Structures are given as C-alpha cells and as structure tokens.
Amino acid sequence: MWYMIAPLMTKSWWLSGRTLKALTRLKELNLSDNPFSGGPPKVISQFNLLESLNLSECKLTGLPVTLNTLTKLKELDLSCNSFSDGLPEVVSQFNLLESLNLSSCELPGLPATLNTLSRLKELDLSWNFFSDDLPEVISQLNSLESFNLYNCKLTRLPAMLNTLTRLKVLDLSLNPFTDGLQEVVSHFNLLESLNLSRCKLTRLPATLNTLTRLKELDLSYNYFSDGLPEVVSQFKLLESLDLFDCTLRGLPATFNTLTKLKELNLSHNSFTDGLPEVISQLYLLESLDLSYCKLTGLPAT
C-alpha cells in the first residue's frame, strides 16, 4: 500500500524533518502531483529503507545528491517532470532499481552512467522526443524485460538494441517508421507483447517469425491495404490481436493458424465483399469487434 501525501498545495516545508523524520520504516512513498518547485523535501533522504518512490508531476528540474542514501530503492517514478538539462546524476546510484518511469521528462538524452542500473527490468521513456538519437546506454541495460518508447519521434530502431534479449514487453507505438520496421526486433525472441500502433507501417519483415512466444500484438492504425503481412499468421501463440483501422479488405486463409486467438479487433476496416470466412475457424475467440466494417450481413455458417 502506498503512503499517500497528495496533493500538497502548501509550501514544501510541510514535509519537514519535524513531521516525518520518525517514519524510519517507510518502504513505499507516493508524493506525486505536489508542486515541489524548489526540489523534493530533504527529509526523503532519511527514509533509507525506501523501496518505492513516486515523484511524478512534482515540477522537478533536478534531484539532490543526498538521495543517494536510498540504497534499497527498487521502483522510481519521475514521470512528468522537466529534466531538460539532463537526468539527475543521483539516479545512476540506485543500483538495486528494477523499475524506472521517465515518461514526459523532456530528456535530451541519458547519461552513460545509467549502465550501473544492471538490475533494471522496466524502463518507460515514452513522450521523450529522442528522434533518431536513442541513447546508446540503453543497449547496456541487458536485464530489461519491459521497454516503453511510445511517441519518441523515432523513425528507426538502432541495431545496438539487439542486446536486449530478455525483453518480454515492447511498446513502439506512435513512432513513424515510414521506411518499415527494422529487423532488430526479430532479436527479441522472448517477446510476449508488442505494440506497433500508429507506426505508419505498410508491411512487416518476414524475420519477425522468430517471435514465437508472442501473445499480444497491436497493429492498429497502420496501412495494410495490400493485405495483412503474412508473418502475422506465424505467431501461433497469439491470444490478442488488434487490427483496428488497418485499411484491410480481407484476411488471408493462413490466418486459421492462430488457433489460440481469444481477442480480435477488426473494427473500422472495409469488408465490403463480406466477412472473411477464415474467422469461422478461430474456435477459441471470446471477443470479436466488427464495428464500422461496412458489412451488409453475416454468414449463417
């Protein structure tokens, strides 16, 4: 359970040592959405048993080095702050960190010292506009299992990411891969969830057939007017597939290989020639969305 202190619209001295200093057993602390414009309260550095700290939306521009006393920290949320001068150096000293949220932090990059976070499993960099200058240090975070790059203005994925072989969850949505998705993704063969929504894709590389453990795939808002990429039919463990608004006019007969599919979203496609027959062979389907598909009827068989 979080220890909630939000929102505090008074001055930051409210969190003085006199009020919270005695809470020496704190393990979880949520201070999100408090305007600590002068920096986080100094008393936080005294909670040296802290394992989870949320400083999201606190109008922070930096962090004091005195926070290096938080040697047991495993989860840190710094999202929606302004680190336009760079990520505070003290973050690299949280050597036990497993989860780090840096979404919407106006980051210009990441320091090379971040490679000390050898236990990091979850990293959220969404809404930071790296364009094609994705920080090289990411390739050294070999323990990553979940990686969020939503809306980072990427047009390609660098080959250096092929070291992230433990990835299970990857969100690349809202990045304009106008030249197609790079084959580096095929190295993530433990991947179970992949989000490629709104990536301006017209095809998928055949090398993605290495993703044999994939269970969730989001391809919504892409342009597959020439047909669904054949490789999709090779994800035989797929349970959830989102094809919302993909300019589809049909589905390939090979789609029947997706025998474990439970959720299928085909909304906002144009099936003017009728519902694809292959859907009737997806016997485990539990959820099917066919809204706005220009259907005039449904087959009886």
C-alpha positions as CSV (number, residue, x, y, z in Angstrom):
1,M,0.0,0.0,0.0
2,W,1.2,3.5,-0.9
3,Y,1.7,6.1,1.8
4,M,-0.2,8.9,0.1
5,I,0.6,12.6,0.5
6,A,-1.1,14.3,-2.4
7,P,-1.8,17.0,-3.4
8,L,0.0,19.4,-1.1
9,M,-0.7,22.9,-2.2
10,T,1.2,24.4,0.8
11,K,4.9,25.2,0.9
12,S,7.3,22.2,0.9
13,W,8.3,22.9,4.5
14,W,5.1,21.0,5.4
15,L,7.3,17.9,4.8
16,S,9.9,18.9,7.3
17,G,12.1,16.6,9.4
18,R,9.9,17.5,12.3
19,T,6.8,15.9,10.8
20,L,8.1,12.8,9.0
21,K,11.6,12.2,10.4
22,A,10.2,9.5,12.7
23,L,8.9,7.4,9.8
24,T,12.1,5.3,9.6
25,R,10.3,2.2,8.5
26,L,8.8,3.6,5.3
27,K,9.2,1.3,2.3
28,E,6.7,3.0,-0.1
29,L,6.1,6.7,-0.5
30,N,3.9,8.5,-3.1
31,L,4.4,12.2,-3.3
32,S,3.1,12.6,-6.9
33,D,1.3,15.8,-8.1
34,N,2.8,18.0,-5.4
35,P,4.5,21.3,-6.7
36,F,8.0,20.9,-5.1
37,S,9.4,23.6,-7.4
38,G,12.3,24.1,-5.1
39,G,13.2,20.4,-5.2
40,P,12.0,17.4,-3.3
41,P,11.9,17.7,0.6
42,K,15.3,16.9,2.1
43,V,13.6,14.6,4.7
44,I,13.2,11.9,1.9
45,S,16.9,11.1,2.1
46,Q,16.4,9.8,5.7
47,F,14.0,7.1,4.6
48,N,16.8,4.7,3.8
49,L,14.5,1.6,3.8
50,L,12.5,3.1,1.0
51,E,11.9,0.6,-1.9
52,S,9.3,2.5,-3.9
53,L,9.2,6.3,-4.5
54,N,6.8,8.2,-6.7
55,L,7.7,11.8,-7.6
56,S,5.6,12.1,-10.7
57,E,4.3,15.6,-11.7
58,C,6.2,17.4,-8.9
59,K,7.5,20.2,-11.1
60,L,11.0,19.0,-10.5
61,T,14.0,20.1,-12.6
62,G,16.6,18.2,-10.6
63,L,17.2,15.8,-7.6
64,P,19.7,16.4,-4.7
65,V,22.7,14.1,-4.5
66,T,21.7,13.4,-0.9
67,L,19.1,10.9,-2.2
68,N,22.0,8.5,-2.7
69,T,21.1,7.2,0.8
70,L,18.1,5.4,-0.7
71,T,20.3,2.3,-1.4
72,K,17.3,-0.1,-1.3
73,L,15.2,1.7,-3.9
74,K,13.6,-0.7,-6.5
75,E,10.9,1.5,-8.0
76,L,11.2,5.1,-9.0
77,D,8.6,7.2,-10.9
78,L,9.9,10.6,-12.1
79,S,7.4,11.0,-14.9
80,C,6.0,14.4,-16.0
81,N,8.9,16.5,-14.6
82,S,11.3,18.7,-16.5
83,F,14.8,17.3,-16.8
84,S,15.7,19.3,-19.9
85,D,19.3,19.8,-18.6
86,G,19.7,16.0,-18.3
87,L,18.7,13.2,-15.9
88,P,19.9,13.9,-12.4
89,E,23.2,12.0,-11.7
90,V,21.9,10.5,-8.5
91,V,19.5,8.2,-10.4
92,S,22.5,6.2,-11.6
93,Q,23.4,5.4,-8.0
94,F,20.2,3.5,-7.3
95,N,21.9,0.2,-8.1
96,L,19.0,-2.0,-7.0
97,L,16.5,-0.2,-9.2
98,E,14.2,-2.6,-11.1
99,S,11.6,-0.1,-12.4
100,L,12.2,3.4,-13.7
101,N,9.5,5.7,-15.2
102,L,10.9,8.7,-17.1
103,S,7.8,9.4,-19.3
104,S,7.4,13.0,-20.4
105,C,10.5,14.3,-18.7
106,E,11.8,16.5,-21.6
107,L,15.0,14.4,-21.6
108,P,17.7,15.4,-24.2
109,G,19.4,12.0,-23.7
110,L,20.6,9.7,-20.9
111,P,23.9,9.7,-19.1
112,A,26.4,6.9,-19.8
113,T,26.5,6.2,-16.0
114,L,23.0,4.8,-16.3
115,N,24.7,1.5,-17.2
116,T,25.1,0.9,-13.4
117,L,21.4,0.0,-13.2
118,S,22.2,-3.6,-14.1
119,R,19.0,-4.9,-12.4
120,L,16.6,-2.6,-14.3
121,K,13.7,-4.6,-15.7
122,E,11.2,-1.9,-16.6
123,L,12.0,1.3,-18.3
124,D,9.5,3.9,-19.6
125,L,10.9,6.6,-21.9
126,S,7.6,7.5,-23.6
127,W,6.9,11.1,-24.6
128,N,10.6,12.0,-24.8
129,F,11.5,13.2,-28.2
130,F,14.8,11.4,-29.0
131,S,14.1,11.4,-32.8
132,D,16.8,9.0,-34.0
133,D,19.3,9.7,-31.3
134,L,18.2,7.0,-28.9
135,P,20.8,7.0,-26.1
136,E,23.5,4.3,-26.6
137,V,23.5,3.4,-22.9
138,I,20.1,1.6,-23.3
139,S,21.9,-1.2,-25.1
140,Q,23.8,-2.0,-21.9
141,L,20.6,-2.5,-19.8
142,N,20.6,-6.2,-20.5
143,S,18.1,-7.1,-17.8
144,L,15.3,-5.1,-19.4
145,E,12.0,-7.0,-19.7
146,S,9.6,-4.2,-20.4
147,F,10.5,-1.1,-22.5
148,N,8.2,1.7,-23.4
149,L,9.2,4.1,-26.3
150,Y,5.7,5.4,-27.1
151,N,5.8,8.6,-29.1
152,C,9.5,9.2,-29.0
153,K,9.6,10.5,-32.6
154,L,11.7,7.6,-33.8
155,T,11.9,6.7,-37.5
156,R,14.1,3.7,-37.0
157,L,15.4,1.4,-34.3
158,P,19.2,1.2,-34.0
159,A,20.9,-2.2,-34.3
160,M,22.6,-1.7,-31.0
161,L,19.3,-2.7,-29.3
162,N,19.9,-6.4,-30.3
163,T,21.5,-6.8,-26.9
164,L,18.1,-6.5,-25.1
165,T,17.4,-10.3,-25.5
166,R,15.3,-10.5,-22.3
167,L,12.6,-8.2,-23.5
168,K,9.0,-9.5,-23.0
169,V,7.0,-6.3,-23.4
170,L,7.8,-3.6,-26.0
171,D,5.8,-0.5,-26.9
172,L,6.9,1.3,-30.1
173,S,3.5,2.9,-30.8
174,L,3.2,6.3,-32.3
175,N,6.7,6.3,-33.9
176,P,6.7,7.0,-37.7
177,F,8.7,4.0,-39.1
178,T,8.0,5.2,-42.6
179,D,10.8,3.0,-44.1
180,G,9.5,0.0,-42.3
181,L,10.2,-1.7,-39.0
182,Q,13.9,-2.6,-38.5
183,E,14.8,-6.2,-38.3
184,V,16.4,-5.7,-34.9
185,V,13.0,-6.5,-33.4
186,S,13.5,-10.1,-34.5
187,H,16.3,-10.5,-31.9
188,F,13.7,-10.1,-29.1
189,N,12.6,-13.8,-29.2
190,L,11.3,-13.8,-25.7
191,L,8.8,-11.1,-26.6
192,E,5.2,-11.7,-25.4
193,S,3.6,-8.3,-26.1
194,L,4.4,-5.9,-29.0
195,N,2.6,-2.6,-29.7
196,L,3.1,-1.1,-33.1
197,S,0.0,1.0,-33.3
198,R,0.2,4.2,-35.3
199,C,3.7,3.5,-36.8
200,K,2.8,4.3,-40.4
201,L,3.6,0.7,-41.4
202,T,2.6,-0.9,-44.7
203,R,4.5,-4.2,-44.2
204,L,6.3,-6.2,-41.6
205,P,9.6,-8.0,-42.1
206,A,9.4,-11.8,-42.5
207,T,12.2,-12.1,-39.9
208,L,9.7,-11.4,-37.2
209,N,8.8,-15.1,-37.4
210,T,11.4,-15.5,-34.6
211,L,8.9,-14.1,-32.1
212,T,7.5,-17.5,-31.4
213,R,6.3,-16.5,-27.9
214,L,4.2,-13.5,-28.9
215,K,0.8,-13.4,-27.2
216,E,-0.3,-9.8,-27.7
217,L,0.1,-7.8,-30.9
218,D,-1.3,-4.3,-31.6
219,L,-1.1,-3.2,-35.3
220,S,-3.9,-0.7,-35.2
221,Y,-3.9,2.4,-37.3
222,N,-1.4,1.1,-39.9
223,Y,-1.8,0.8,-43.6
224,F,-2.2,-2.8,-44.8
225,S,-4.3,-2.1,-47.9
226,D,-2.2,-4.7,-49.8
227,G,-3.1,-7.3,-47.3
228,L,-2.2,-8.4,-43.8
229,P,1.5,-9.2,-43.6
230,E,2.0,-13.0,-43.9
231,V,4.2,-13.2,-40.9
232,V,1.3,-12.4,-38.6
233,S,-0.1,-15.9,-39.3
234,Q,3.1,-17.4,-37.9
235,F,2.5,-16.1,-34.4
236,K,0.8,-19.3,-33.3
237,L,0.6,-18.5,-29.6
238,L,-1.2,-15.2,-30.2
239,E,-4.1,-14.6,-27.9
240,S,-4.9,-10.9,-28.6
241,L,-4.7,-9.1,-32.0
242,D,-5.7,-5.5,-32.7
243,L,-6.2,-4.6,-36.4
244,F,-8.4,-1.5,-35.8
245,D,-8.4,0.8,-38.8
246,C,-5.7,-1.0,-40.9
247,T,-7.4,-0.4,-44.3
248,L,-7.9,-4.2,-44.6
249,R,-10.3,-5.6,-47.1
250,G,-9.9,-9.2,-46.2
251,L,-7.8,-11.8,-44.3
252,P,-5.5,-14.5,-45.6
253,A,-6.6,-18.1,-45.4
254,T,-3.4,-18.8,-43.4
255,F,-5.0,-16.8,-40.6
256,N,-6.5,-20.1,-39.4
257,T,-3.2,-21.0,-37.8
258,L,-3.9,-18.6,-34.9
259,T,-5.8,-21.3,-33.1
260,K,-5.2,-19.7,-29.6
261,L,-6.7,-16.3,-30.5
262,K,-9.2,-15.1,-27.9
263,E,-9.5,-11.4,-28.8
264,L,-9.7,-9.9,-32.3
265,N,-10.4,-6.3,-33.2
266,L,-11.2,-5.7,-36.9
267,S,-13.2,-2.5,-36.3
268,H,-13.0,0.3,-39.0
269,N,-11.9,-1.9,-41.8
270,S,-13.7,-2.3,-45.1
271,F,-15.1,-5.8,-45.7
272,T,-17.5,-4.8,-48.5
273,D,-17.1,-8.3,-50.0
274,G,-18.4,-9.9,-46.8
275,L,-16.8,-11.2,-43.6
276,P,-13.6,-13.2,-44.2
277,E,-14.5,-16.9,-44.0
278,V,-11.4,-17.7,-42.1
279,I,-12.8,-16.1,-38.9
280,S,-15.2,-19.0,-38.5
281,Q,-12.1,-21.2,-37.9
282,L,-10.9,-19.3,-34.9
283,Y,-12.7,-21.5,-32.4
284,L,-11.3,-20.0,-29.2
285,L,-12.4,-16.5,-29.9
286,E,-14.0,-14.8,-26.9
287,S,-14.1,-11.2,-28.1
288,L,-14.7,-10.1,-31.7
289,D,-15.1,-6.4,-32.8
290,L,-16.5,-5.9,-36.3
291,S,-18.0,-2.4,-35.8
292,Y,-17.8,0.0,-38.7
293,C,-16.7,-2.7,-41.2
294,K,-19.2,-1.8,-43.9
295,L,-20.8,-5.3,-43.6
296,T,-24.3,-5.8,-45.0
297,G,-24.8,-9.1,-43.4
298,L,-23.2,-12.0,-41.6
299,P,-22.8,-15.6,-42.9
300,A,-25.0,-18.2,-41.3
301,T,-22.2,-20.8,-41.4
